[in-house]
Each structure stands twice: as C-alpha cells, then as structure tokens.
C-alpha cells in the first residue's frame, strides 16, 4: 500500500480518531506494527495479541469509519500551513518518544531540530510578579546562551517571558499549545507566536482549530516535560498547572527545578512545596546545567560512536551489506531482509550484534538505523 | 571532701583552666569521675586509663597550680551576680549534655528551666533585610506562642529580632554569648540583655570579662545548636557564622531549617545553600513544629512514666528503699550503697532493673535519680 506523500498522513490522523484508543495504546500499536496502515489492516486476533490492549480500543479500531473526518482534517492542515511529524519519523523528538503516552504525531508550525533534544522547560504562574518575570528572563537567557532550547506553554506571565527572553537572546524555543497549533492563545501573544514559529516551533497534538479548553492543559503539560531534560518552575501557587507539569516530569524521569521566593508570597508557595518534595533549588542557570550535565555527557558519549562508524576491517560481507543499507534511513527489519536477500534469522543476528556493538540504534516498531 | 557551697565551684573553674584539656576531655573525665575533686585527686595511672585522654591534658592536670586564677574568677563571679550551672547539676540543659563537647559548666545570668528543653534556635545575618527581620519576628513569635524557648546569639539583625519578638510575645528566650556573660554585646543590645536575663537566661562558657572576640564565636555556636531541637537560619550570606551553626547542628543530630528568599539576594544565598544540602525549607512556624514533633512526642512518651512513679505492689523492700533514696536528688552509686547499707552488687542490680523498667534515669558519672 503506497500512497502519495500527502496521503501518508491519513492513517495517522485516523489513529487518533479511533474511539477508546489513547496515546498509550497508540504507542503499543506503533511499536508493534510501525505503520498505521498495518494497524488498520491487522486482524482482530493480531490486535488482541498485543499486551495490554483494551477491548474498547480493539472495537474502535475494527469499526473505524470516520475517513470523512480524516479528509476534513487533512484539508485543515493544508490550509493552516502546518506540518505533521510522526512517531516513526527521524525528527520526532527522541526524548518525547520515550514517555508512556507520546502523541502518535505532532502538529508543527515552524521546525523541530535534532539540537532541540537539549531542551529545558521553564513554566510558571500566569499572574507572575516582577520578581518571577525577572528570574524567568534571566534563566531563559542563560539557557539560550548555553545552547539549550527553552520549552514552555506560551501562557501569560512566566511562560511568555521564557519564550520572549529566549528569542531575544537568539535562542531556540518551543511552545507547546493546549489548543490547535493554528491558534495563537492568549490573543496578546499573537506576535510572540509568530516569532516562535520562525525561530523554533509551536507544536500541539490537538486537531487544527481546537479551542484552548482548560480540560486539555494537563495533557499538554506532559509534552512540555516530555520534550525536556528538566522542568524549571519559577512561580507557582499551590494548585497551579505548573505543579502538574512538575509531577508529570517526575513520572517521566525528568529533573524538576524550582525557584524560591519570599515566604509569605503565595506565588512562591508552589515552588517551595516542590523544593520540600525534593525539587532542586535554582538560583542561577548554573544550578540547572550542573544537574543535567550527566545526561548531556551521556549524549556526548554516544556521540563518540560517530568516530566508530567505520566497521572493523574483519567485518563479514553480510554485515557490511546490512550496515550500508542502514546508513541513510531507518528501515524495518522486514525491509532489511528483503533488500539484503539474507535469511530472517541471519538478519536478526547481525542487527542484534551491530546494535550491541553500538553501530546501530533500534527504533520503536523494529526499525533500525546507523547510530550517529 | 565537703566544701562550703560557694567553694564547690573552685575545682570546676580549675578544670577549665587546665592546659591541654578541652571540653571533650572534660566530658570524658566528668563521665568517669562525676566530680572534679575526684579528677584532681586521681592518680596519673587512673587518668591515663581513660579512653582517648591526651598526654598534654594529663600533664596539665597533674601539674595544675593556678588556684590564684581560680580565686580571682570566683571573686569576679560574685561581683557580677552570676551563677554557675555544672555538668552534673540537675538543671544543666539535658540536651546540651549530650553533645561531644559540652562545657563543664555554664555561666548564667538569669534562670534556666526544665521547660527550656523545648528550645529552637533562630540565627541569621547581622545585616538582615527588612524581609529577614520580619520572618525572624514571625517565627519567634510563633514558637513562643507554642511554648518553645527561642535560643539565639544576641547579635545585631536576626538574632536580636528573634530574642525581642519572643520577649514581646511573653515567651522564654536564651542568649548564648561569645563573650563573658557579664558583657552586653553589641552595646545597643544593653536593654535587650537586661530583658533576656529577666525572662530567660543569658549564658556563656567563657570567663567573666571575656571580650567578644571573633575567635570565640564558632565555639559559641555549638552551644546555640546544642541547646536546641533545631536551628532555623533566616538570612545568611555564603560565609556566615549561621552556616557554621547549621553544620554544628547537623553534627549534633539537630534539625536544620532554612528560610528561602529571592534569588539574587546575597543574604539568602546561605539559606539556599543549606536547603540544597538538605535543610528543611521553612515558610511558617508549622513547618518547624511538624518536623520536630516526633522528638517532642518521644519526650511526651517519657512523660507518661510520671504516672508510673509508684512502684508495683510486689516490689521488694530493698528496691523500695533505693527508690525512696533517689526521689529528691541524683546520687552517685557509691552514695546509694552507703545510704542503703546494701552490697554493691545488689545495688547495681537494683539500679539496673529500675532503669530498664523506666523508673530511674542514669546521669553521667554513675549518678541516678527517679525519672520524672
């Protein structure tokens, strides 16, 4: 089943419209089948065999028929000048892919880059104090100048300041919206929205035109933390959305940072609560960088394998053949078998060995590519 | 050897004038011999047998001769209207007795009470901000109203505010000086000094007339923390004496609390550093009380034994005799043997059993008293 490039999106859009199927289920399916086309053409027995699949999701998949809705959404995407980045695309944010419930695809206004992997989120109160805004500005500026991408939610107050200060420092910034990616919300951030999409990306998992409903914000917050090495909470009242982001960050294994303030200020109470619960107290950007440095050096360690991309001289011809196939694009194991003409068991063995030696990286859905 | 009450102090004063003998050595000797008179009349072999005794301390003890200096100090004590509380006195602060290097005695202007055992220290910067002074005031007031004694160092800034707010709230407060107890330092705290000595105590381990030398302050700080269940640092720069107090508090197993402030304020940097190192972040007095509550309820648990001060009906006559002897005063085991007319082994056995059953408390130097 080969469709024109544009229509490749159709089964992806369909996936998110299946009743009873959420992001966790989508990840399970995509990890198994790699491609939504295969998901929709799978037999109920095949679907049922997937560990943890809910019966209502199976029901929804088997009975899915809203192709008209999918067509409509594709028209909207075209009209909005928005691109889609799918779970198995190479430029789908690698860190976001690791969470339990990554979106099957992201609507993107602007551009996501590999360097955005070095991201830190700054979030906080919409009704920030001058103090909070000043700290958000200084931290964003400091992160930008150290080459970090600053992620936030484009809300009033701390979020807006974090984006703005990053842009002013020529840094990259990603806004994750709780509305359709085509909507600049709040309205006074229209200009900020433009600047972000030109110097970073505005992203959302919600259909084009979705209004900014409070209901969607907690789910949005998991993307802010999921994209980031750590989340910095600058000012937050005790029941603020920033605390939700912080707790999602913890679940996702991200670092949580909080900026203290004067006791007696209700705006600092949430941050103080986080610090009591173990969040790292942040005074300057160095406090953030020191804490996430170990994760970065792990990345740098992986980077060293770039030097080793040449196979050892004694490597067998079959190994060289497969290695060459995976130089440019990630391939599914079936595609490797077909293109190499080798037996499935031989291919499995070679892929496993190359992966163990650090030459290959495995992606969800049994896909492989040369480690870079 | 029985001396008139006043002269009982002489061997104690002598002890602190022995060259090479510090507070740690004094505690070892007092724990072994109970009474300085016995220390000075001990043979070198007996002294040498004490675990960890330094040879220069032994030398200093054996060759001690500065009785003229002792006489002079006694005259000064009389002139200053100061009392001495000795390590083995019942009103020597029980918590202070547990540290590694408690003073053999304290100079006291005012009065120490058993209730001062429920003490919390508040310390901080001499050049406090309005914010810091406000927080110190609120915390001191809150502690006072909950029946805690507030301990501090009577310095300018946070210390002074902590004492003052406690006094204004009709609470008890203890000032630990880094000078002689007769000296009101800084001079502008002359009136505060008077109020503290009338509604609590001004104490010091330093001889009458000792000037407030910076050199003495770190040693003084160990008494502030040693007297307290916990130490609250309100504002502190990075190299402040308050951080010394906090680290001594940790060594002594006391709780350490710190009050956050705005990042960028150098006065909050020390407190933030403490929080990063694990100090409890304090916003209100409840944060302090919650943390030390377990220690208080342990005390309350001990308090329950007051109800059990009646021996069980089946207790033997020998047991009753010893129990009666220890109702009013703590006695050394030798005194119990003499007064009871029982054999040393019988007395040991009874004392041990009564202690294990929670009727008696053992004090350093083989002294016993009824648990209250």
Contacts between the chains, C-beta under 8 A, distances in Angstrom:
chain1	res1	chain2	res2	distance
A	131	B	262	5.8
A	134	B	264	8.0
A	135	B	263	6.1
A	135	B	264	7.6
A	259	B	263	6.0
A	260	B	260	3.4
A	260	B	261	6.9
A	260	B	262	7.7
A	260	B	263	6.6
A	260	B	268	7.6
A	260	B	272	6.4
A	260	B	275	7.4
A	260	B	281	7.5
A	261	B	260	7.0
A	261	B	261	7.4
A	261	B	262	5.7
A	261	B	263	8.0
A	262	B	131	5.8
A	262	B	260	7.7
A	262	B	261	5.7
A	262	B	262	5.9
A	263	B	135	6.1
A	263	B	259	6.0
A	263	B	260	6.6
A	263	B	261	8.0
A	263	B	282	7.2
A	263	B	283	4.2
A	263	B	284	7.3
A	264	B	135	7.6
A	264	B	283	7.6
A	268	B	260	7.6
A	269	B	283	7.1
A	272	B	260	6.4
A	272	B	281	5.6
A	272	B	283	5.8
A	275	B	260	7.5
A	275	B	275	6.3
A	275	B	281	5.2
A	276	B	280	7.3
A	276	B	281	5.2
A	280	B	276	7.3
A	281	B	260	7.5
A	281	B	272	5.6
A	281	B	275	5.2
A	281	B	276	5.2
A	282	B	263	7.2
A	283	B	263	4.2
A	283	B	264	7.6
A	283	B	269	7.1
A	283	B	272	5.7
A	284	B	263	7.3
